Amino acid sequence: MLRTLLYGLLFSFFYTPSFSQKMFLREMPLKEKAAISFTEPDKSIIFFGSDDRSLPYQKHKKNSRAVNAYFGAVYSSFPIFDISTKNVVEYNNTSGRFFFYRPNARKPYGMLISNGIDQPILVTNPDQYLKTIKTYLNISSADDLVPKMLDQKNTIALQEEMKQIMESKFVPDQHYAAQLIKNANTIHYLSRSKSYVDCNCPERTAEMFKDSLMQEKMPNHSTYLYNDKNQVLEMNNFNEGKLSYSLKYTIDQSGLIRKLISDNSTTRFVYEKDRYHTINIEKGVPRSFETFYLNDQKQCVRRFSRGPDAGSGSNTYYIYDKHGRIIRESNKNSETIYNYKNESDDLYSRSAFYSLNPKTLNSQNELIWENPYKQIMLGKDNKLQQLFKQVTVIGQDCSLKSYFYDKDNKLTMVSIIGCKP
């Protein structure tokens, strides 16, 4: 991501002097293992810290929960973790490999942000957590960049717009619901390939291990509850056995999601003939919304996001081919192009990610099916050098076991999603 000079000046106020090269090493520290390894370039948030019962630490915990509440319901694929007192986080970003080493941090708590491209950054002022995420990851504009009067006018207009959305009288029928669930291709209604095996498994667990024998378990794990239509009803994330985040789905008889309920917020879904909206509500007050615009086949062709900050509106556009397969995803800063091997495949075989202005290839992924039960994903940089490799095997018991490798084909993590015994 290219950041402007204004952003650079803003960050100089947000970040403490502890943001130094010593905390972000280029090699794994001796006798250490990563608590979490990101084997491919992606946006992520990591919290760390030990409870010293101080007021600053309590503010850190409170604001980290606020970040989870703000992003958890809307950005379901946006990874947010807490490593507590673990020492190392490994990043494989497009600009290189980085290792955060917690013992070198000057404060006992903080937040790490990675945009998947540059060296990650550290924020140690809890009051700046949410603002910095919005600005650095280009999710919305920081409050401090907006004149107060303009911000107040924007808030009033935003509240009025969300009020009108929630007054919608449209009632979806069963045909609308079935078509939307099948074709929408959004974070709430993901497209399902015919290549995947359906499993009748109402309760599932996801665990991560540091070794191929799965003897050294990582501190984070998740549990999922599904209905008889294979839709998620509940998701719980745990860190060292303690519940760190929970998300519950309210789904109507036609299969449409009506609400997402997390610890501190609720996301309400409102459906209209050619679009649907998600409204994030905190303490009974609507704070932000997204609109997913649909074509005649109920495919999402545009995703519009708007938050409480003036200028925070953003658009992502989607283009499909004659077979209903996505071939292009774009916003003002980047685009992703998807390619397919033949006319019948419904899963892309290759994707290429470009930054724009000027258009530059950053990375590309290749998806290979060795057989119906084994999938390989290769991530490469713009020079076709390997960034990561992921090998996923579907077991006879419907389990999904994934092996993650770095650019040197070194195993970094094993994850397994399976039916709860």
N, C-alpha and C positions, 0 to 999 in steps of 0.2 A: 504494500500500500504506500502510495506517495503521500507524504504529509506536508502541509504548507508551513511556511515560516511562522505564521500565527499559531499553529498547533505547537510548533517547537517552543515558542516563547511561553505558551500556556503550560506546557509540560514542565518547564523549568521551575514553575511555582508549585506544581502538584507533587513533584518527586523530591525525595530527601537526598542528602549527599550520599546515603548508603547505596544508591544506584551506581554500582561500580563494576568494573570488569572482573574483579576478584570473586564476585558472587555468581557470575555467569562464566563458567569455565568452558573450554573447548574439548576437554577430556574428562572422563569419569574419575572422580577423586579415588585415590587408592583405598582399598578395603571397604568400599561403599557400593550399595546397590540402589537403583532408582525406586522410589516409592510409587511413582507413576511415570510411564514412558509413552510419549506421543510419537508413534512411529510414522506418522504422515503429517504434512503441514496443515494446520487448522487453527482456528481461533479457540482460545481456552482461557479459563480463569482458575487460579489455584489460590486457596487461602492456607496460611500456616500460622502456628503460634501455640504457646503453652499457657495454661491458665494460671497466672500468678495472683489472681483475685484482685487485681488492680482495676481502677475505673477505666483507664485507657483500654485494657484488654476487654472489658465488658462492652465498651463502645465498638471495638473491633468485631466482637461476636454479633452484636446487634446489627451492625451495618452489613456484615457478611450474610446474615439471614435476609436482610432487605434485598440484597443483590439476587439471592436465590428466588425470593418471592417475585421480584420484578421480571426476571428473565425465564424462570422455570416453566411457567405456564405457556408462554408465547413461543419461546425458542426451545422447543423440546430436544433438539439435537445440539444444543449449545452446552459443551461440557464445563461443569463447575464442580471442582473437587476441593477437599480439605485434607491436607496431609498431616495436620496436627504438628507433632514434633519430629516427623521423619525428615531426613537430611537432604535427599536429592530428588529433583525432577528432571527428566530427560526430554529435550525437545529436538525434533528433526525438522527444522524449518527450511524453507527454500533457500535462504542465505547461508545455511550451515547448521551444524549440530551444536547445541548448547546444553550445559548442565547447571541448573541452579543449585548452589550449595548453601543450605540454610545456616550452618555454623558461622559463615562469614558475614551474615546480615547483622547490622548494628542494632536493630530492634528485634524483640522476641516475637513479633507478630507482623503480618502484612499480607499483601495481595499481589500475585503475579499475573500479568496479562501478556498473552502472546497473540499476535495477529497471523501467525503461521508463516510469516515472511522474514521479519527482522529478528534481532536478538530480543527476547522478552524483556519486560520492564517490571520494576518493583514499585509499589505504592504503599507507604507506611502511615499515611494519614487517613483514618477510617472515614472522615467526613468527605473525602474525595473519591471514595471507591466507585460509586455509581456514576458520577460525572466523568471520571477518567475512562471508564469502560465505554460509555457512550461516544466520547470524543475520539479516543485512540482507535477503536474498532469501527468508527464511522457509522454507528448505529443511530445516533442522533447528536444534536449540537449540545455543548455544555451550557449550563445556565449562565455562567459568567460571561459568555460571549454575546448575551442578549441584553439590550437595554431594558431596565425594569418595567417601564411603561408598556413597551412592546410585548414583553413576556406576559404581563397581566392581560392585555387584549387578546393574545393568543390563547391563554387559558380559558377565558370567557367564551371565545369562539369555539374552542375544542369541546368544552362542556355542552354547548348548545348543539354541536354536531352529533355528539354521542347520544344526547337526549333524543334527538330526532331518529337516530338509528334504532334505539331501543323501543321506540313507539311503533315500529313496523308491524303491520297486521297480516303480513304474508304467512300463509300456512303451507309448508311443503307437503306434497303427497308422496305416496310410496314410490312412484316412478322417479320423481325428483331425487329422493333419497338414494335409491339404488344407483342411479346414474352418477350422482355426485360422489358417492363412496367409491365407485369403481374407477372413475376417470379423473377426479380432481387433481391428483398429483401435487398435493400440498403437504405441509408438515403434519397436518391433522389427519389427512386421508391419503396415505402413501400408496403409490401404484404397486400392485402385486404381480410379479412375473409368474408365468406358467412354469418356469424352471424351478420354483420353490416348492418344497413339499409341505402340504398342509398337515398340521398335527392337532389332535384333540387333546390339548394340554392346558387346563385352566389355570394352573399355578406354575410359574417358572422362576428360576434363579439365575443370576449372572455373577460369575466369580472370575477373578483374575489371579494369575500366578506368575512368578518370576522364572520358573524353570519348566522344561518340557515334561518332567515327571509329575508336575502339579503337586509338589510337596511344600513349596514355599509360597504361601498365600499372601496376596496383597491386602492392605487394610480395608479397601473399598469393595462392597458388593451390593447388588440390587435384587429386589424381588418384584415380580409382576403378576397381576391377577387378570384373567381374560374371561369374557363371556362366551356363550356357545357359538357366536359368530366370529370368534377369534379377534375381537376388539379389546383393547386394553381398558380395564376398569380401574386399576390402581397400580401405582409405581412407588416403590420406597427405596431410597438410597441409604446405605449404612456406612459408617466409618469406624473401624475398630469395634464393631458390634453395636454401636450406638446410632440410632436413627438421626440422619442429618437432613433429610428432605423427603417430603411425601407429596404425592399428587394423585388426586382422585377424579375420575371421569363420571359425569352424569350423562347417560345415553338413553334416548327415547326408544319406543318400540320399533321405529323404522330404521334404527341404527345411526341416527344423526347425533353428534355430540351436542349437548346443551350447556354444560358447564365443566370447567376444570377448577378444582378446589385445591389450593396448596395451604401451607401453614399460615401465611399472612395475606393472601389475596385470592380473588376469584376471577376467572375469565368466563365471561358470558358469550354465547354464540347466538347471533341473529342472522336468519336466512332471508334472502330476497330472491326474486326470480332469476336474476343474472349475476348474483354475487352472494357472498356471506361475509359477516363481520365477526371479529373477536374483540371484546372490550375488557380490558384489565381493570379490575375494581379493587381498591385498597381501602379498608376500613369504611366500606360503604360508599366510597367516592370514586367515580370513573376517572382513570388517570391517562390511559392511552388506548389506541385501537389500531387494528389492522383490517384491511378490506381485501378480499380475494375475488377478483373479477373473473367471471366464467363465460365461456363461449356456448354455443348451442349444444355441444356434447358434454357440458359441465366440466370442461378442462379449465384449469386456472391459467389465464393468459396475462394477468398482471397482479402483482402483490403490492399494495400501498400501505405503508406504516406511518403513523403519526403519533408523536409523544407530546408532552406538555411544553416543550421548548419551541420557540419560534424558529422556523427553518428546519425543524426536525423531520419533516416529511420526506420519505424516500420511496422509490419505485423499483421493482424488479419485473422484468418482462420475460414471457415464455413463448416459444414458437414450436409447433408440432408439425410432423409430416403427415402425409395422406393416410398413414396407418395409425395415427394417433400417438406416435412416439415423440417424446421431447427431443428436439435437435439443437435448441439454442436457449440459453438463459443469460440475461444481461441486465446490468444497471449502468449508472453513469461512469463507474470506475473500472468495470471488468465485465468479461463475458466468458461463458463456458460453452464449447461446441461438443455435441455428442454424435458419435458415429456408430453404425450397426453393420454387422457382417453381411446380412442378407435381408430380404424383404419380410421374412417371417419372424425373425428374432424380435422379442419385445424388451430385451435387456441390452443396453449399449455395450459395445466391445472396446470402445476407446473414448476418452474425453480429454479435451485440451482446455486449459485455463489461461486466459489472456488478461493482462492489464491493458487499459486503454489510454489514449492521448500521451504518447503514441501507442499503437497496438503492439504488444510485446508478449511472446509466449513465455509463461512462467513455469508451468509444469503440465504434465499429462499423466493420465492413468490408463492402464490397459487391463481389461477383465477377460480372464481365460477360464473356460469350463473344461476341465480335463475329462470329466464324466458328470452325470447328473447329480453326483454327491460330493464333488470336489471343485472348489472355485479358487482361483488365484488372482489377486489384484496386485499389479505392479505400478508403483509410483515412480515417475522419472522427472528429472529437471529439464530445462530447455536444451540441454546438450545430450539428452537421452541417457544420462547417468542415473543409476538407481538411487532413489531416495528412501524407499521402503518396499517391503513385500508382505502381503497378508495371504495366508493360506487357510481357507475355511473348509472344514469337512463336516458333512451332515451324517450323523450316526443313524443306525437302525432304530434307536429310541427317540429320534427326532431332535437330538441334541445338536447344537452348533458349536464346534470347537475351532477356534481361530488361533493361528500362530503368527506372531508379528516379528518381522526382521528389520534391521536397520540397513543402511546403504552398503554395509560390508557383509550382509547376509548373516549377521549375528542375531540370535534369538533374543528379543527384549521382553516379550510378554506372551502369555497364553491366556486366552479367555474362553470360558465355556458357558453357554446358555442351555439349560436343560429343564426338563419337567421336575417339579419338586416331588421328592419321594413321598 
